Amino acid sequence: LAELLEAEGAEPVVPDLIDFMSYCFYNQNFKVDNLGFKKSKAFFGNIGIKAIDWVRKTANEALAESRHFHPTADIRDLAKMARPIVSEGNQTGEGWFLTGEMVELINSGVNNIVCCQPFACLPNHIVGKGVIKKLRHEYPLSNIVAIDYDPGASEVNQLNRIKLFSIYRQTKYICIVFYIFKKPLTFFIFYDVYLCLRGLFACLFIGNLSDFKLTVTA
């Protein structure tokens, strides 16, 4: 999927795999505080987080000095970002970590998110697809779409959804502009006409997704 988006002119932002390990270590704190697990689990979990932070320290220092990149997010900060939306008790699969990742990406300027989910992935329906409405409410500029990857879904349909996803990103800025100028009637007329023209153009021509950043989560 990342190669496909790059070929279309997009800039994919793929989350780190090692953050998932930090998420697993961090979950031990919730289990100890709320589920009666032994305190030793939280102790060793926090040791694991410190070990990962130590390994990544040099890279994060270099990223902090860069003008084009930023250091990796701290797992404690991700938990804090996700807390108003989902409970840290959601630990099946990526659990609350997926929600925290999306919030962190939106805060860092990646407003366009493709949330990929395999067939019958129940955890993602809760912490991925299930939080999209809340994220859009909290972050009006966010543009999130859930794409199902299963044997019954064709690649053409998946690509079409991503194309429409790109169109929706551009139309959202029109909504905000007309809302600022307080011209609701003009907005609705122009918005409907614009959507029709954009949809027709998307059907007749294959454009690219230039100047379009998004993240791919699974």
Disulfide bonds with the S-S distance in Angstrom:
none
